[in-house]
Amino acid sequence: MPSDKNKTREEKRRALHLKYQEAVELYATTDLPLYMIAERSQVSYGGLSSYLRRYQRELVLKRHRIPVKEGEDPKDIKIIAAGKQSVKAHAKYKDAIAACDSLDHIDLNLSEVARKYNLDGTALANFMRIHYPDILVWREKVRQRLGINDNLHRGVRPESEKQYAEAVELYRTTIMSIPEIAEACHVSESGFNQHLRFYHKALLKEKEAQRRQVAEEPKKIRGELLGNGRKYEPAPETEQKYAEALELYRTTALTLKEIVEQTGVPMEGFRFYLHKWHKELVLERSGITGEDEALDLRKARRRMKTVAAKYEKAIESLRTRPRPIAQVAKEFGFNPETFRDYLHKHEPDLAGRQGMTRTKEGKRLSRRSEEKYAEAIRLYETTTEDLKSIAKRLGLTYNSLGGYIRRNHPEAIERHKHIPK
C-alpha cells in the first residue's frame, strides 16, 4: 500500500498535468508562440516553459527541429547550448549568411542582403557578429579592395568602448555577474552583454572555462561562482523575506513553529532557507559544534537550544535548592521521567547530586534512605535490641535495613557490639 506521502505526491503531479493539459495540446498541434499559448490557457509563461522542458521534452525538441538519435535520452539533449546557435536560428539565417560569404552578392551591403531574404538587417548583423565574425571581416576587406566600400564604421565605436571600459575591467578581474556589474557601472545590462559578445569573445571563453571548472567541483562555496556564472548565494529578496525570522532564530529560543507564526513566513520555505544558507545556526541549535555538515541531524542532535531554554529555570532552581527531581518537575509542569532523562543526559553531575547527602566520612548517601533509616540506626547503636526486632517495630524490611547499615554505617555495628548486656 502506498504511503500517505506518496499519495499526496501523486495527487500533486496529477493536478500539475491537468493544469497544463490544454497548453500542451496547443503546443503539439499548432505553431503558436509560447507566450500566446500561455495566455490562451491562462497559465504563466515561465511555468509552462519549465513544465514543457521537464515533462514534454520530446515536443520541445520537435518544435526546435532537433533530432533525437536512437538510444539517446531526450533529457540529455540541450535545446540551446551556451554560446551556440539554435537549429531554428541557423535555418532562419543560413541562406543570408551563405550570400554574405559569396562574391555573387559582394556589391550588396548587409542591410540589402537582409532585405533580400526578408530579414531584419540589425538582427542579421548581430547574429553574424556572434557566430560568423570572420565572414564580416572578410567581406569588409573585399569590398574595400573592390572600391565599393560604403565608408560606414565597422567594429566597436570609440564612445561604446569608453562607456563599457570600467564594466569590462570589472568582468575581467572580479567574480561579479553581468547584472551586478551593469548596476554598479550604471550601464544597460543587455547592452553590456551584447558588447561582450561582439567585442570580447576571448574574455567570455575564459569565463566559460572558469565556470566549467567550478561546475565540476563537488562542493559549492557560498559567494563563489556557479557553472551558470551566478554567485552561490540567496537572492536579495529571499534574504529580506526571512530577515526577521532569521534574527529570531539566531537570538531567541523560540521554536520554528512559533517563529513562522510570529513573522508570517512559510514553515517549509524557512526551514529550507535555514538548512541551505545557515546550516551553522541549525547545528548550533542542535548542540552540534565542529561536526561534518552532512550528518543526520535527527541522530546527531544533542542539546537543542529550545529544549535547554524550556528546562533552564527548573535546572537553576534545582541547583540552588536541592530536592527530589519529581518534585521539581511537578512544580514546573514537566513530565518527571522526561525531565529526569534530560538531567542525566545533559546535567549528569546535577542529577547525581539530587537527593544525596554526605556523611562525616565523606560518603554520598541517599537523603531519603538516611531519613528512612535514621531512627533504626539510632536505636541499634544505643540499645541492645537486635536489628530484626527494630526493623519489625518500625515497619522496615530487615534485609534492606541490614544491608544499608553494613554498607554505610559499619561504625553503628561496632557500637552495638560494645554495648553492655
Helices and strands as residue ranges (DSSP letters): H 4-19, H 21-29, H 34-41, H 45-55, H 57-63, G 74-76, H 87-100, G 103-105, H 110-116, H 121-131, H 133-145, H 158-173, H 178-185, H 189-199, H 201-216, H 236-251, H 256-263, H 267-277, H 279-285, H 297-300, H 305-320, H 325-332, H 336-346, H 348-353, E 356-358, E 364-366, H 367-382, H 387-394, H 398-408, H 410-417
